Amino acid sequence: MSVIELSTSIAAPTERVFDLARRIDLHMSSTSRTGERAVAGVTSGLIGLGEEVTWRARHFGIWQSLTVRITEFERPDHFADVMVRGAFRRMEHHHYFDASSNGTMMRDRRMGSNLNI
């Protein structure tokens, strides 16, 4: 299984960063170069526990669809999304938010396995 971890310091309160990280519209804006769009499920606003979104985007020149469900939700500290349909055998993404002297330390941990092709 592959694991990717990223940490980002953000000069904003934890509650605000938590909500911005689950805002569908902001995610689409930040991924505009890949043409990523929410095409089913929650397609705008905030996504919450038990809800799903299907993303459609071009990665490596190939159009792909990926549906994820929010499976863990502890505002404002952590939420997780798990792939329920898509190109990978398994994909899980955890988002952690910790108060810091500068605002919030946001940590992302993605775990995934081989493609389904």
C-alpha positions as CSV (number, residue, x, y, z in Angstrom):
1,M,0.0,0.0,0.0
2,S,1.3,3.5,-0.9
3,V,1.1,6.3,1.7
4,I,1.4,10.0,0.9
5,E,1.5,12.5,3.8
6,L,1.5,16.3,3.5
7,S,1.5,19.0,6.2
8,T,0.5,22.6,5.6
9,S,0.6,25.5,8.1
10,I,-2.4,27.8,7.6
11,A,-2.8,31.2,9.3
12,A,-6.5,30.6,10.2
13,P,-8.5,29.1,13.0
14,T,-9.0,25.3,13.1
15,E,-12.7,25.5,12.6
16,R,-12.5,27.6,9.5
17,V,-9.7,25.4,7.9
18,F,-11.8,22.2,8.7
19,D,-14.8,23.6,6.9
20,L,-12.9,24.9,4.0
21,A,-11.3,21.5,3.5
22,R,-14.7,19.9,3.0
23,R,-16.1,22.7,0.8
24,I,-16.8,21.1,-2.6
25,D,-16.7,24.5,-4.5
26,L,-13.2,25.3,-3.1
27,H,-11.9,21.9,-4.1
28,M,-13.1,22.4,-7.7
29,S,-11.5,25.8,-7.8
30,S,-8.2,24.5,-6.5
31,T,-8.1,21.7,-9.1
32,S,-9.3,23.6,-12.1
33,R,-6.1,22.7,-14.1
34,T,-7.2,19.0,-14.2
35,G,-10.8,20.0,-15.0
36,E,-12.0,18.2,-11.8
37,R,-15.7,18.6,-11.2
38,A,-18.2,17.2,-8.7
39,V,-20.7,15.4,-10.9
40,A,-22.9,13.4,-8.4
41,G,-23.8,13.3,-4.8
42,V,-22.9,16.5,-2.9
43,T,-21.8,18.8,-5.8
44,S,-21.6,22.2,-3.9
45,G,-21.3,23.5,-0.3
46,L,-20.0,21.4,2.6
47,I,-19.9,17.6,2.6
48,G,-20.6,15.8,5.9
49,L,-20.7,12.4,7.6
50,G,-22.2,9.6,5.4
51,E,-22.4,11.8,2.3
52,E,-20.8,11.0,-1.0
53,V,-19.4,13.0,-3.9
54,T,-18.3,11.7,-7.3
55,W,-15.4,13.5,-8.9
56,R,-14.6,13.5,-12.6
57,A,-11.1,14.6,-13.7
58,R,-8.3,14.1,-16.2
59,H,-5.2,12.6,-14.6
60,F,-2.3,11.4,-16.8
61,G,-4.3,12.3,-19.9
62,I,-7.1,9.8,-18.9
63,W,-10.6,10.9,-17.7
64,Q,-11.5,9.1,-14.5
65,S,-14.4,9.1,-12.0
66,L,-13.9,8.6,-8.3
67,T,-16.7,8.3,-5.7
68,V,-15.8,8.9,-2.0
69,R,-17.9,8.8,1.2
70,I,-17.2,10.7,4.4
71,T,-16.8,7.8,6.9
72,E,-15.3,9.7,9.9
73,F,-16.2,13.2,11.1
74,E,-15.0,14.8,14.3
75,R,-15.3,18.6,13.8
76,P,-12.9,20.4,13.9
77,D,-10.1,17.8,14.4
78,H,-10.5,15.1,11.7
79,F,-12.5,13.7,8.9
80,A,-11.9,10.9,6.5
81,D,-13.1,9.9,3.0
82,V,-13.0,6.5,1.5
83,M,-13.3,5.5,-2.1
84,V,-16.4,3.5,-2.8
85,R,-16.0,3.4,-6.6
86,G,-13.0,4.3,-8.8
87,A,-9.7,3.3,-10.4
88,F,-8.0,2.0,-7.3
89,R,-8.5,-1.2,-5.4
90,R,-8.5,0.9,-2.2
91,M,-8.1,4.6,-1.3
92,E,-8.5,6.3,2.1
93,H,-7.8,9.9,2.8
94,H,-7.6,11.3,6.4
95,H,-7.6,15.0,7.1
96,Y,-6.2,16.2,10.5
97,F,-6.4,19.8,11.9
98,D,-4.3,20.8,14.9
99,A,-4.2,24.3,16.5
100,S,-0.7,25.8,16.3
101,S,0.9,29.1,17.3
102,N,0.3,30.3,13.7
103,G,-3.3,29.1,13.3
104,T,-3.7,25.5,12.1
105,M,-1.5,22.7,11.0
106,M,-3.4,20.7,8.4
107,R,-2.1,17.1,7.8
108,D,-3.3,15.0,5.0
109,R,-2.7,11.2,4.9
110,R,-3.7,9.3,1.7
111,M,-3.4,5.5,1.6
112,G,-4.1,3.6,-1.5
113,S,-3.3,0.4,-3.4
114,N,-3.0,-0.7,-7.0
115,L,-5.2,0.4,-9.9
116,N,-8.2,-1.7,-10.7
117,I,-7.1,-2.1,-14.3
